[in-house]
């Protein structure tokens, strides 16, 4: 299998959250923050970039490091980390990167002559008097900038509270400001664009008010402001015919727990396991991109039992004739179509949950290992570079760990042509079966016996599937726990 372009679209050792996809020079460029595997804080790495040709979104090229945190003059010792960025091509043909530091009060700007070259610090977004935005009395807190170069140039920023009564003394809001052609100077004072929890009543945004993660797109004359809502796990959008106001609530684009609004599930930091949660949830950030007439939503998932090792995922999303979007499903397909025969890594599961369901990623239930998790052996790219041992020595081996009785990993979707067996590769102390279903409430299409093994071992069993596009549900049924590395669907035999 080509190991890129699936639900987690980048290599397994790469932890890039907050994805901002942009098309430049007939390639799709991916910008974002940069986490580390096993990190204890958000965004411990410097900015990197990946790109892929528009006619092959399964072939991603690592563009390298494009901007270091120490390049900002207020952070020469690197104590602050780089939060979610955005990039746009300016009227002069150069590329401008916008960012905020973790404890900073400014929106920084860096510039480069190419989409993924070495960006150089340019300055801070400022008013006509030269005072940086964020440092003036009455300024709201700059956060998660988003940039759109249209007939005019628009910059978005801001964050909001997640619970009633929180942060009342902090100056938080969703704002928009027009920039001059220098891509740094605001032409007028920032205006509020989306409601937060403190002013969301009777706006149509109730229950999905703005929290953070601004991202802006324009399709068919309409402006789509994508954001992370107070629900935390979901990306929503607002829509308007103008860029600086008049936005109405559009709906949910995707939830990184595949939670549907009709479940009316309210997520708290201490939420208990719930069957409506189909994946281990945490904060979300991402955006839309249109490629060859199809729309995709890019977002990130949590791994390693916390929110500090996030990975970018992609899912196709449908735009209606009226210009609205239907909530996308999390899938394993990413930029691929339905999958067929072959070997697939367990890490591309689009849903993962225990017998009781999923839960918030930082919840103690996850920390004390009652639940399965995406994790890896070995090091990520940053740590490999630190030890100068080369990428081939990472042995990252990303997999699903700690599948206990009733734990389920879901893979969507497969176009099955009657394979007559299925093989799984697992390890651990578990004794039992890996049951494989094509529907969550169906009888198993395969039930593969599992025995204890310290090393990775493969087990094969007969498979009685369907000749149709379907999901595959892998549920461990047995004692103790196993780790799940991959599975293989052989090609169907030709009819005699």
C-alpha positions as CSV (number, residue, x, y, z in Angstrom):
1,X,0.0,0.0,0.0
2,X,1.1,3.6,-0.6
3,X,1.5,4.7,3.0
4,X,0.4,8.3,2.3
5,X,-2.8,10.0,1.4
6,X,-5.0,7.9,3.7
7,X,-7.1,9.2,6.6
8,X,-3.9,10.4,8.4
9,X,-2.5,11.6,5.1
10,X,1.2,12.1,6.0
11,X,3.8,9.5,7.0
12,X,3.1,7.8,10.3
13,X,6.0,9.5,12.2
14,X,4.8,13.0,11.3
15,X,2.7,14.9,13.8
16,X,1.4,18.0,12.0
17,X,-1.9,19.4,13.4
18,X,-3.9,22.5,12.5
19,X,-3.8,21.9,8.8
20,X,-4.1,24.7,6.3
21,X,-4.2,23.4,2.7
22,X,-3.5,25.8,-0.2
23,X,-3.0,25.3,-3.9
24,X,0.0,27.1,-5.3
25,X,1.8,26.4,-8.6
26,X,-0.4,23.4,-9.3
27,X,0.5,21.7,-6.1
28,X,-1.4,21.3,-2.8
29,X,0.7,22.7,0.0
30,X,0.1,21.7,3.6
31,X,0.9,24.1,6.4
32,X,0.3,23.6,10.1
33,X,1.6,23.6,13.6
34,X,4.2,20.9,14.5
35,X,3.7,18.5,17.4
36,X,6.1,15.8,18.6
37,X,5.3,12.2,19.5
38,X,5.3,11.9,23.2
39,X,5.3,15.6,23.7
40,X,3.9,17.2,26.9
41,X,2.9,20.5,25.3
42,X,1.3,21.7,22.0
43,X,3.5,22.6,19.0
44,X,6.9,21.7,20.3
45,X,8.4,21.7,16.7
46,X,9.1,24.4,14.2
47,X,7.1,24.9,11.1
48,X,7.5,22.3,8.3
49,X,5.6,21.9,5.1
50,X,4.5,19.0,2.8
51,X,3.2,19.2,-0.8
52,X,1.6,16.9,-3.4
53,X,0.8,17.2,-7.1
54,X,-2.9,17.8,-7.7
55,X,-3.1,14.7,-9.9
56,X,-1.7,12.4,-7.2
57,X,-2.7,13.3,-3.7
58,X,-1.2,10.1,-2.3
59,X,2.4,11.2,-3.1
60,X,3.5,13.8,-0.4
61,X,6.8,15.5,-0.6
62,X,8.5,16.7,2.6
63,X,9.5,20.3,1.9
64,X,11.5,20.6,5.1
65,X,11.6,23.2,7.9
66,X,10.3,26.5,6.6
67,X,10.3,28.8,9.7
68,X,11.9,28.5,13.2
69,X,10.4,29.9,16.4
70,X,13.7,31.6,17.2
71,X,13.5,33.8,14.0
72,X,10.9,35.9,15.8
73,X,12.9,38.7,17.5
74,X,10.7,38.4,20.6
75,X,11.6,34.7,21.0
76,X,15.3,34.4,20.2
77,X,15.7,31.8,23.1
78,X,12.8,29.8,21.7
79,X,10.8,29.6,25.0
80,X,7.5,30.3,23.2
81,X,6.1,27.8,20.6
82,X,4.6,28.4,17.2
83,X,0.8,28.1,17.1
84,X,-1.4,27.5,14.0
85,X,-0.2,29.5,11.0
86,X,-1.7,30.4,7.6
87,X,-0.1,31.4,4.3
88,X,-1.2,33.4,1.3
89,X,0.4,34.8,-1.9
90,X,0.5,38.6,-1.8
91,X,-0.1,41.1,-4.6
92,X,3.7,41.2,-5.2
93,X,3.8,37.5,-5.9
94,X,5.6,36.6,-2.7
95,X,4.3,34.3,0.0
96,X,3.3,35.6,3.4
97,X,3.1,33.4,6.6
98,X,1.1,34.6,9.6
99,X,1.5,33.1,13.1
100,X,1.1,33.7,16.8
101,X,3.5,32.6,19.5
102,X,2.2,30.7,22.5
103,X,2.6,33.5,25.0
104,X,2.9,36.3,22.5
105,X,0.7,39.3,22.0
106,X,1.3,39.9,18.3
107,X,0.5,38.5,14.9
108,X,3.9,37.8,13.3
109,X,4.5,37.9,9.5
110,X,7.3,36.1,7.6
111,X,7.9,36.2,3.8
112,X,9.4,33.9,1.2
113,X,9.7,34.0,-2.6
114,X,8.3,30.4,-2.9
115,X,5.5,28.5,-1.2
116,X,7.8,26.3,0.9
117,X,11.2,27.9,0.9
118,X,12.9,29.5,3.9
119,X,10.6,32.2,5.3
120,X,12.2,35.3,6.8
121,X,10.7,37.4,9.6
122,X,9.2,40.6,8.2
123,X,7.4,42.2,11.1
124,X,4.1,42.3,13.1
125,X,0.7,43.2,11.9
126,X,0.3,46.9,12.9
127,X,-1.9,49.9,12.6
128,X,-1.2,53.0,10.5
129,X,0.8,54.5,13.4
130,X,3.1,51.5,13.5
131,X,1.8,50.0,16.7
132,X,1.5,46.2,16.6
133,X,-2.1,44.9,16.9
134,X,-2.5,43.2,20.3
135,X,-0.4,45.8,22.1
136,X,-2.9,48.6,22.1
137,X,-5.5,49.3,24.8
138,X,-8.7,47.6,24.0
139,X,-7.2,45.1,21.5
140,X,-8.4,41.5,21.7
141,X,-6.0,38.7,22.0
142,X,-4.4,37.7,18.6
143,X,-4.8,34.0,18.0
144,X,-4.9,31.5,15.1
145,X,-4.6,34.0,12.2
146,X,-6.2,33.3,8.8
147,X,-5.5,35.2,5.6
148,X,-7.5,35.7,2.4
149,X,-6.2,37.6,-0.6
150,X,-9.3,38.5,-2.6
151,X,-10.1,41.7,-4.4
152,X,-9.0,43.1,-1.0
153,X,-6.9,41.5,1.7
154,X,-8.5,40.1,4.8
155,X,-7.0,38.9,8.1
156,X,-8.9,37.0,10.7
157,X,-7.9,36.2,14.3
158,X,-9.2,35.5,17.8
159,X,-10.4,33.0,20.3
160,X,-13.2,32.7,22.9
161,X,-14.3,31.0,26.1
162,X,-15.3,27.4,26.2
163,X,-17.7,27.6,29.2
164,X,-20.0,30.2,30.7
165,X,-18.2,32.4,33.1
166,X,-14.8,31.6,31.8
167,X,-12.3,34.3,30.7
168,X,-14.6,37.2,31.3
169,X,-11.7,39.5,32.0
170,X,-9.7,38.4,29.0
171,X,-10.2,40.3,25.8
172,X,-11.3,37.5,23.5
173,X,-13.3,37.7,20.3
174,X,-13.5,36.7,16.6
175,X,-12.2,39.6,14.5
176,X,-11.6,40.5,10.9
177,X,-9.4,43.3,9.6
178,X,-8.5,44.6,6.2
179,X,-4.8,44.8,5.3
180,X,-3.0,47.2,3.0
181,X,-1.0,45.8,0.0
182,X,2.0,45.6,2.2
183,X,0.3,42.6,3.9
184,X,1.1,44.0,7.3
185,X,-0.8,47.3,8.0
186,X,-4.5,47.3,8.9
187,X,-6.6,49.8,6.9
188,X,-9.3,50.1,9.5
189,X,-9.9,48.9,13.1
190,X,-10.8,45.2,13.6
191,X,-14.5,44.3,13.5
192,X,-16.2,41.4,15.4
193,X,-17.5,38.7,13.0
194,X,-18.6,35.5,14.9
195,X,-20.3,35.3,18.3
196,X,-18.6,33.7,21.3
197,X,-20.2,32.0,24.2
198,X,-20.6,35.4,25.9
199,X,-22.7,36.9,23.2
200,X,-24.1,33.9,21.3
201,X,-27.7,34.0,22.5
202,X,-30.3,34.5,19.7
203,X,-27.7,34.4,17.0
204,X,-28.3,31.0,15.5
205,X,-24.9,29.8,16.7
206,X,-26.2,28.5,20.1
207,X,-24.2,25.4,21.1
208,X,-21.7,26.0,18.3
209,X,-20.3,29.4,19.2
210,X,-16.8,30.4,18.1
211,X,-13.9,29.1,20.2
212,X,-10.7,29.3,18.0
213,X,-9.1,28.1,14.8
214,X,-10.2,30.7,12.3
215,X,-9.8,29.7,8.6
216,X,-11.3,31.5,5.6
217,X,-12.3,30.3,2.1
218,X,-14.3,31.8,-0.8
219,X,-16.4,29.6,-3.1
220,X,-18.8,30.7,-5.7
221,X,-19.0,34.3,-4.4
222,X,-19.6,33.2,-0.8
223,X,-17.2,33.5,2.2
224,X,-16.9,30.5,4.4
225,X,-15.4,31.1,7.9
226,X,-14.3,27.8,9.3
227,X,-13.7,27.6,13.1
228,X,-13.5,25.3,16.1
229,X,-16.7,25.6,18.2
230,X,-17.2,25.5,22.0
231,X,-17.8,21.7,21.5
232,X,-14.1,21.5,21.0
233,X,-14.1,18.3,18.8
234,X,-16.0,19.8,15.8
235,X,-15.1,22.2,13.0
236,X,-18.1,24.4,12.0
237,X,-18.5,27.0,9.4
238,X,-20.3,30.3,9.0
239,X,-21.3,31.8,5.6
240,X,-21.7,35.3,4.3
241,X,-21.8,37.2,1.0
242,X,-19.2,39.6,2.4
243,X,-15.9,38.9,4.1
244,X,-16.2,41.3,7.1
245,X,-19.6,40.5,8.6
246,X,-23.1,39.2,8.0
247,X,-22.1,35.6,8.8
248,X,-24.8,33.1,9.6
249,X,-24.2,29.6,11.1
250,X,-23.8,27.0,8.5
251,X,-23.3,23.7,10.4
252,X,-20.7,21.1,11.4
253,X,-18.1,20.2,8.8
254,X,-16.5,17.3,10.8
255,X,-16.1,16.0,14.3
256,X,-12.9,14.2,15.3
257,X,-15.1,11.9,17.3
258,X,-17.5,11.4,14.4
259,X,-20.2,12.8,16.8
260,X,-23.4,14.0,15.1
261,X,-25.1,17.2,16.5
262,X,-28.4,15.2,16.7
263,X,-26.9,13.2,19.6
264,X,-27.0,16.4,21.6
265,X,-23.9,15.2,23.4
266,X,-22.1,18.0,25.3
267,X,-18.4,17.4,25.7
268,X,-16.6,18.4,28.9
269,X,-13.0,18.0,29.9
270,X,-14.1,15.3,32.4
271,X,-16.6,13.5,30.1
272,X,-17.2,9.9,30.7
273,X,-17.0,7.3,28.0
274,X,-20.0,7.5,25.7
275,X,-21.1,5.4,22.8
276,X,-21.8,8.5,20.7
277,X,-18.0,9.2,20.7
278,X,-16.5,7.1,17.9
279,X,-12.9,8.2,18.3
280,X,-10.8,9.7,21.1
281,X,-11.5,13.4,20.9
282,X,-9.7,16.6,21.6
283,X,-9.3,20.0,20.1
284,X,-9.8,20.4,16.3
285,X,-8.5,22.7,13.7
286,X,-8.5,22.6,9.9
287,X,-10.0,23.9,6.7
288,X,-11.6,23.2,3.3
289,X,-9.9,22.7,-0.1
290,X,-11.4,22.2,-3.5
291,X,-9.5,19.9,-5.9
292,X,-10.6,18.7,-9.3
293,X,-14.3,19.5,-8.5
294,X,-14.3,17.7,-5.2
295,X,-14.2,19.3,-1.7
296,X,-12.2,17.9,1.2
297,X,-12.1,18.9,4.9
298,X,-8.8,18.6,6.6
299,X,-8.6,18.3,10.4
300,X,-6.5,16.6,13.0
301,X,-6.8,13.6,15.3
302,X,-5.3,12.9,18.7
303,X,-2.8,10.0,19.3
304,X,-0.7,8.7,22.2
305,X,-3.4,9.2,24.9
306,X,-3.1,13.0,24.9
307,X,-3.7,16.1,22.8
308,X,0.0,16.9,22.1
309,X,0.7,14.4,19.3
310,X,-1.8,15.2,16.7
311,X,-1.9,14.1,13.0
312,X,-3.6,15.6,10.0
313,X,-6.5,13.7,8.3
314,X,-8.6,14.3,5.3
315,X,-12.2,13.4,4.4
316,X,-14.3,14.1,1.3
317,X,-17.2,16.4,2.0
318,X,-20.3,17.3,0.0
319,X,-21.4,20.7,-1.0
320,X,-25.1,21.0,-1.7
321,X,-26.5,23.0,-4.7
322,X,-27.4,25.7,-2.2
323,X,-23.8,26.2,-1.2
324,X,-24.0,24.5,2.2
325,X,-21.9,21.5,3.4
326,X,-23.1,18.2,4.8
327,X,-21.2,16.9,7.8
328,X,-18.4,14.7,6.6
329,X,-17.7,11.2,7.9
330,X,-14.3,10.4,9.2
331,X,-12.9,7.7,6.8
332,X,-9.8,5.8,6.2
333,X,-9.8,6.7,2.6
334,X,-8.5,10.2,2.8
335,X,-7.6,11.2,-0.7
336,X,-8.0,7.6,-2.0
337,X,-11.2,6.1,-3.3
338,X,-12.7,2.9,-1.8
339,X,-9.9,0.5,-0.8
340,X,-9.5,-3.0,-2.2
341,X,-7.2,-6.0,-1.6
342,X,-3.8,-5.5,0.0
343,X,-2.1,-4.9,3.4
344,X,-3.3,-2.0,5.5
345,X,-1.8,-0.5,8.6
346,X,-4.1,-0.4,11.6
347,X,-3.1,3.3,12.1
348,X,-5.5,4.3,9.3
349,X,-8.5,3.4,11.4
350,X,-11.0,6.2,11.2
351,X,-12.8,5.2,14.4
352,X,-11.3,3.7,17.6
353,X,-13.2,3.1,20.8
354,X,-13.7,0.8,23.8
355,X,-16.6,-1.4,24.8
356,X,-18.0,1.7,26.5
357,X,-17.3,4.1,23.7
358,X,-14.9,6.9,23.3
359,X,-13.8,9.7,25.7
360,X,-11.9,13.0,25.8
361,X,-8.2,12.3,25.1
362,X,-6.9,13.8,28.4
363,X,-9.4,12.1,30.6
364,X,-8.0,9.8,33.3
365,X,-9.8,6.8,31.8
366,X,-7.5,7.1,28.8
367,X,-4.4,7.8,30.9
368,X,-4.8,4.7,33.0
369,X,-5.0,2.6,29.9
370,X,-8.5,1.3,30.1
371,X,-8.9,2.4,26.4
372,X,-7.0,1.6,23.2
373,X,-4.8,4.3,21.6
374,X,-2.9,5.2,18.4
375,X,0.8,5.1,19.3
376,X,4.1,4.1,17.9
377,X,7.4,2.4,18.7
378,X,10.5,4.5,18.1
379,X,11.0,8.2,17.5
380,X,9.4,10.9,15.3
381,X,11.3,12.9,12.7
382,X,12.5,15.6,15.1
383,X,14.0,13.2,17.6
384,X,15.6,11.2,14.8
385,X,17.3,14.4,13.5
386,X,18.4,15.2,17.1
387,X,20.2,11.9,17.4
388,X,21.4,12.0,13.8
389,X,20.5,8.4,13.1
390,X,18.5,8.9,9.9
391,X,14.8,8.2,9.1
392,X,15.4,4.5,8.4
393,X,16.3,4.0,12.1
394,X,13.0,5.3,13.5
395,X,11.2,2.0,13.4
396,X,8.1,4.1,14.1
397,X,5.8,1.2,13.7
398,X,2.6,3.1,14.4
399,X,-0.1,0.9,15.6
400,X,-3.2,0.6,17.9
401,X,-2.2,-0.4,21.4
402,X,-4.1,-1.9,24.3
403,X,-7.2,-3.3,22.6
404,X,-9.1,-5.0,25.4
405,X,-12.3,-7.0,25.2
406,X,-14.9,-5.1,23.1
407,X,-12.4,-2.5,21.8
408,X,-13.2,-1.7,18.1
409,X,-11.2,-0.2,15.2
410,X,-13.2,0.8,12.2
411,X,-11.9,1.2,8.6
412,X,-14.1,3.0,6.0
413,X,-14.5,2.1,3.1
414,X,-13.7,-1.0,1.1
415,X,-14.9,-2.2,-2.2
416,X,-14.7,-5.9,-1.4
417,X,-14.6,-8.6,-4.1
418,X,-15.2,-11.7,-2.0
419,X,-11.7,-12.3,-0.4
420,X,-12.0,-15.7,1.2
421,X,-9.7,-15.0,4.2
422,X,-8.2,-12.2,6.2
423,X,-5.0,-11.9,8.1
424,X,-4.3,-9.7,11.2
425,X,-0.9,-8.9,12.7
426,X,-1.0,-8.4,16.5
427,X,1.1,-8.9,19.7
428,X,0.4,-9.0,23.4
429,X,-0.8,-11.2,26.2
430,X,-4.3,-11.5,24.9
431,X,-6.1,-14.8,24.2
432,X,-9.3,-14.7,22.2
433,X,-10.5,-13.6,18.8
434,X,-10.4,-10.7,16.4
435,X,-14.0,-10.5,15.1
436,X,-14.4,-8.7,11.7
437,X,-17.8,-7.3,10.8
438,X,-19.1,-5.4,7.8
439,X,-21.7,-3.7,10.1
440,X,-21.5,-3.0,13.8
441,X,-24.6,-5.0,14.7
442,X,-24.0,-7.9,12.3
443,X,-22.7,-11.3,12.9
444,X,-18.9,-11.6,12.3
445,X,-17.7,-12.2,8.7
446,X,-14.5,-13.5,10.2
447,X,-13.5,-14.7,13.7
448,X,-9.7,-15.1,13.9
449,X,-8.2,-16.9,16.9
450,X,-5.5,-14.9,18.7
451,X,-2.7,-16.4,21.0
452,X,-0.2,-14.6,23.3
453,X,2.9,-13.4,21.6
454,X,5.7,-11.0,22.7
455,X,6.6,-10.3,19.0
456,X,4.3,-9.3,16.1
457,X,2.6,-12.4,14.9
458,X,0.1,-13.0,12.0
459,X,-3.1,-14.9,12.3
460,X,-5.4,-15.9,9.4
461,X,-9.1,-16.9,9.3
462,X,-11.8,-17.4,6.7
463,X,-13.7,-14.3,5.7
464,X,-17.3,-14.2,4.4
465,X,-17.8,-10.7,3.3
466,X,-20.0,-8.8,0.9
467,X,-19.5,-7.9,-2.8
468,X,-20.2,-4.2,-2.1
469,X,-18.6,-1.0,-0.7
470,X,-18.6,-1.5,3.1
471,X,-16.9,-0.6,6.3
472,X,-14.8,-3.1,8.3
473,X,-15.2,-3.3,12.1
474,X,-12.3,-5.1,13.9
475,X,-13.4,-6.0,17.5
476,X,-11.1,-7.8,19.9
477,X,-13.0,-10.4,22.0
478,X,-11.0,-12.0,24.7
479,X,-8.9,-11.8,27.8
480,X,-6.1,-9.3,28.6
481,X,-5.0,-7.0,25.7
482,X,-3.4,-7.0,22.3
483,X,-1.7,-4.4,20.0
484,X,-2.9,-4.3,16.4
485,X,-0.4,-3.5,13.6
486,X,-2.0,-4.3,10.3
487,X,-4.4,-6.6,8.3
488,X,-4.3,-8.1,4.9
489,X,-7.1,-8.8,2.4
490,X,-5.9,-11.1,-0.4
491,X,-7.2,-10.6,-3.9
492,X,-10.3,-12.5,-4.8
493,X,-9.7,-15.7,-6.8
494,X,-10.8,-15.6,-10.4
495,X,-14.0,-17.6,-11.0
496,X,-13.3,-21.0,-12.6
